[in-house]
């Protein structure tokens, strides 16, 4: 089956996801100022699922795909990410490091999905990986700096995001399904594990105190994460993964750091170090190579044959 090119509508969907997820990291930081990381995860997915499962039909898929996606994307990705942000990951650098998901997705999609990656995709993601290594080398323990623990946990979040991308592609092979219902019902599965982890890590008294004293910044954070970053953005993202190969869709997330770095600077005054700027530049350069390198090489080959 020949892969269709991205339509203008698909491109707008991808850019909408980029903006929402770019702002996402600042919103997470705000939420974590009032409640713990596991409780934030539980509230996020409770708000995304519980009001809507009464009105949204279960997707026409085996339940194991819905559960696997919810646990990988919900508990895995955001469990690691929330904890990393609490342990010293800056919002701006988190938006960059999370893009390891594109590299992990390509590595997993070749053996698990049988998708063929072009040479330009490997080159582009290798360049991006070099940028991420450069960013990792600039960690520190001072105020406003990215910690090594935060970086490692965020790297784990990127891997779990890639796993959820693969699950979404595998689910698509089972038949057509509605992305919104898929996201709503998959959001049910992380709720209880997140609550259990919150009780285990923070203790029942702390969890009860945080719930009783929750303020409006945390409420707004939870609702943004649930309704925009989860239901809207992931529905659009899943829709794109249904229509196009994972290796074509996932590199768009490499644009998220542009919004993430800008919003972290505006709201928290975060200014990356020189090494982190250089690393971010390599990540974005990798996106350009990944998306356009194949076309450029094709044009060069075509011209050389016509001579």
C-alpha positions in Angstrom: 0.0 0.0 0.0 1.5 3.3 -1.1 1.7 6.0 1.7 -0.4 9.1 0.9 1.3 12.5 1.2 0.2 14.8 4.1 -2.8 16.8 3.1 -3.2 20.5 4.1 -5.6 19.4 6.8 -3.2 16.9 8.2 -0.5 19.5 8.3 -2.7 21.8 10.2 -3.6 19.0 12.7 0.1 18.3 13.2 0.9 22.0 13.8 -2.0 22.3 16.3 -0.6 19.3 18.2 2.9 21.0 18.2 1.5 24.2 19.8 -0.6 22.3 22.5 2.3 20.0 23.4 4.8 22.8 23.4 2.7 24.7 26.0 2.1 21.4 27.8 5.4 21.4 29.7 4.9 24.8 31.3 1.4 23.7 32.3 2.8 20.6 33.9 5.3 22.6 35.9 2.5 24.8 37.2 0.4 21.8 38.2 3.3 20.2 40.0 3.7 23.2 42.3 0.5 22.2 44.1 0.2 18.4 43.8 2.5 15.4 43.5 3.5 13.9 40.1 1.5 10.7 40.5 -1.6 12.5 41.8 -1.4 14.9 38.9 -1.3 11.9 36.5 -4.4 10.4 38.2 -6.4 13.6 38.1 -5.3 14.3 34.5 -6.6 11.0 33.2 -9.7 11.0 35.4 -10.7 14.3 33.9 -10.0 13.0 30.4 -12.0 9.8 30.9 -14.7 9.8 33.6 -17.0 12.5 32.3 -16.9 11.1 28.7 -17.1 7.3 28.9 -20.8 7.7 29.6 -21.3 9.3 26.2 -18.5 7.8 24.0 -18.9 4.3 22.6 -16.0 1.9 23.2 -13.8 1.8 20.1 -14.2 -1.1 17.8 -11.0 -2.7 18.9 -9.9 -5.6 21.2 -9.6 -4.2 24.7 -6.0 -5.2 25.0 -5.0 -2.5 22.5 -6.9 0.2 24.4 -5.4 -1.0 27.7 -1.8 -1.2 26.3 -2.1 2.3 24.9 -3.5 3.7 28.1 -0.7 2.2 30.2 2.1 3.0 27.8 1.0 6.6 27.0 -0.6 7.4 30.3 1.2 5.6 33.1 4.5 5.1 31.3 5.0 8.3 29.4 3.6 10.7 31.9 4.6 8.9 35.0 8.2 9.2 34.0 7.8 12.8 32.7 6.0 14.2 35.8 8.5 12.6 38.1 11.4 13.9 36.0 9.9 17.4 36.1 9.6 17.2 39.8 13.2 16.0 40.2 14.8 18.9 38.3 14.0 18.6 34.6 13.4 22.1 33.2 10.2 22.7 31.2 12.1 23.9 28.1 14.6 21.0 28.0 11.9 18.5 28.7 10.2 19.6 25.5 13.4 18.8 23.7 14.4 15.5 25.3 10.9 14.1 24.9 11.6 14.1 21.2 13.7 11.0 21.6 10.4 9.4 20.9 10.9 9.9 17.2 14.2 8.0 17.3 12.8 5.2 19.5 9.7 5.0 17.3 11.7 4.5 14.1 13.9 1.8 15.8 10.7 0.0 17.0 8.7 0.5 13.8 11.2 -1.3 11.5 11.2 -4.7 13.3 7.7 -4.6 14.9 5.7 -2.9 12.1 7.8 -3.8 9.0 7.9 -0.2 8.0 10.8 0.8 5.7 12.8 3.8 6.7 14.6 5.9 4.1 18.3 6.7 4.5 17.4 10.4 5.0 15.2 9.4 8.0 18.1 7.5 9.7 20.5 10.4 9.0 18.0 13.0 10.3 17.3 11.1 13.5 21.0 10.4 14.0 21.6 14.2 13.8 18.8 14.8 16.3 20.2 12.1 18.6 23.6 13.9 18.5 21.8 17.1 19.6 20.2 15.3 22.5 23.5 13.9 23.6 24.9 17.4 23.6 22.0 18.6 25.7 22.5 15.8 28.2 26.1 16.8 28.7 25.0 20.2 30.0 23.2 18.9 33.1 23.8 20.5 36.5 22.4 20.6 40.1 22.0 24.4 40.5 18.7 26.3 40.6 17.0 26.3 37.2 19.4 23.7 35.7 18.5 20.3 34.3 19.5 17.5 36.6 20.8 14.1 35.4 17.9 12.3 37.2 15.4 14.5 35.4 17.1 13.9 32.0 17.1 10.1 32.5 13.5 10.0 33.6 12.4 12.2 30.6 14.4 9.9 28.3 12.3 7.0 29.7 9.2 9.0 29.0 10.3 9.4 25.4 10.7 5.7 25.0 7.2 5.0 26.5 5.8 7.5 24.0 7.4 5.6 21.2 5.8 2.4 22.6 2.4 4.0 22.5 3.0 5.1 18.9 3.6 1.5 18.0 0.5 0.3 19.8 -1.6 2.9 17.9 -0.2 1.6 14.6 -0.9 -2.0 15.6 -4.4 -1.1 16.7 -5.0 0.4 13.2 -4.3 -2.9 11.6 -7.3 -4.4 13.6 -9.7 -2.2 11.7 -11.0 1.3 11.6 -11.7 3.0 14.9 -12.6 6.5 16.2 -9.5 8.2 17.6 -11.5 10.2 20.2 -13.1 7.1 21.7 -9.8 5.4 21.7 -8.2 8.2 23.7 -11.2 8.5 26.1 -11.4 4.8 26.9 -7.6 4.3 27.1 -7.5 7.1 29.6 -9.4 4.9 32.1 -6.5 2.5 32.5 -3.8 4.7 34.1 -6.1 6.2 36.8 -6.0 3.5 39.5 -2.3 2.8 39.0 -1.5 6.5 39.3 -3.6 6.8 42.5 -1.9 3.7 43.9 1.5 5.1 43.2 0.5 8.4 44.7 -0.6 6.7 48.0 2.6 4.6 48.0 5.1 7.4 47.2 3.5 10.3 49.1 1.3 8.6 51.7 -2.5 8.8 52.2 -2.3 11.9 54.4 -0.3 13.9 51.9 -2.6 12.9 49.1 -5.7 13.8 51.1 -4.1 17.2 52.0 -3.2 18.0 48.4 -6.7 17.1 47.2 -8.3 19.2 50.0 -6.1 22.2 49.3 -6.0 22.1 45.5 -5.9 25.6 44.1 -7.1 27.1 40.8 -3.7 26.9 39.1 -3.6 23.2 39.7 -7.3 22.9 38.5 -6.6 24.8 35.3 -3.4 22.7 34.8 -5.4 19.4 35.2 -8.1 20.5 32.8 -5.7 21.8 30.1 -3.7 18.5 30.3 -6.9 16.4 30.2 -9.0 18.2 27.6 -6.4 19.8 25.3 -3.2 17.9 25.7 -4.9 14.5 26.1 -8.3 14.4 24.4 -7.7 16.9 21.6 -4.0 16.6 20.8 -3.8 12.8 21.2 -6.9 12.3 19.1 -5.4 14.4 16.3 -2.1 12.6 16.8 -3.7 9.1 16.7 -5.7 10.2 13.6 -2.4 11.1 11.8 -0.8 7.7 12.9 -3.8 5.9 11.4 -3.4 7.6 8.0 0.4 7.7 7.7 3.5 5.7 8.6 4.9 6.3 12.0 8.2 7.4 10.6 6.5 10.2 8.7 4.3 11.5 11.5 6.5 11.3 14.6 9.2 13.7 13.4 6.7 16.6 13.6 7.0 16.4 17.3 10.5 17.7 16.9 9.0 21.1 16.4 7.5 21.0 19.9 10.7 22.3 21.5 10.3 25.6 19.5 7.1 26.3 21.4 8.4 24.6 24.6 11.6 26.7 24.9 9.7 29.9 24.1 7.0 29.3 26.7 9.5 28.2 29.4 11.4 31.4 28.8 8.3 33.6 29.0 6.7 32.0 32.0 9.7 30.8 34.1 12.6 32.8 32.7 14.4 29.6 31.7 17.4 30.3 29.5 19.2 27.2 28.1 23.0 27.0 28.3 25.0 27.4 25.1 25.4 23.6 24.8 21.7 23.2 25.1 21.0 25.8 22.4 23.5 24.0 20.1 21.9 20.6 20.9 18.4 22.0 20.2 19.6 23.3 16.9 20.8 19.9 15.9 17.5 18.4 16.9 15.6 20.8 14.7 18.2 20.2 11.9 17.5 16.5 12.2 13.8 17.2 11.6 14.5 19.1 8.4 16.8 16.3 7.1 14.2 13.7 8.1 11.3 15.5 6.4 13.0 16.9 3.3 16.2 14.9 2.9 14.4 12.2 0.9 12.9 14.7 -1.6 16.3 16.4 -2.0 18.1 13.2 -2.7 15.3 12.1 -5.1 15.6 15.4 -7.0 19.4 15.1 -7.2 19.1 11.5 -8.5 16.5 12.5 -11.0 18.6 15.3 -12.4 21.7 13.2 -12.6 19.8 10.6 -14.6 18.4 13.2 -17.0 21.9 14.4 -17.9 
